[in-house]
């Protein structure tokens, strides 16, 4: 297998790595297209994408995604590989800051700052990080809800979160898709 590719073993679908796509794009070479609106988003964000298309798209328009170059730079600065599910979310809606999640820091431009704030947030709330340093904070809402993943947990990692005043300990959500589906549909209901 070419190390420039990422393989999802369960479906045997091969997606080019972000570095591979960025290099080909920068040199104007032909490269396979990342299946952003098709296989990758459909596979990694089925509930979120369906809910958005059925309930929110008419009001907010098409989701606005980050670029592959944005994600390559993010991976370089974090010194971590983004899981496929987070890449799918960011490439699909990672620049849609004027959409339904306005006021929430959950866009490509927010990830680095959110992640830098992680330790301080946990300290302020007297919480110990139960895991290693491969944390990526993809969601920060109004200064009191923080959601993160661990890069080492694979392509579709569990989401960990803490909400000041509403949870006593770190809680979990099954996937990034489930997190954003519940957030967009109001199922978190402010209680997380």
PyMOL commands that set and color helices and strands:
alter all, ss='L'
color gray80, all
select helices_A, chain A and resi 18-26+36-44+46-60+68-78+84-93+111-124+151-153+176-185
alter helices_A, ss='H'
color red, helices_A
select strands_A, chain A and resi 5-8+13-16+104-105+135-141+145-150+159-163+171-173
alter strands_A, ss='S'
color yellow, strands_A
deselect
rebuild
show_as cartoon
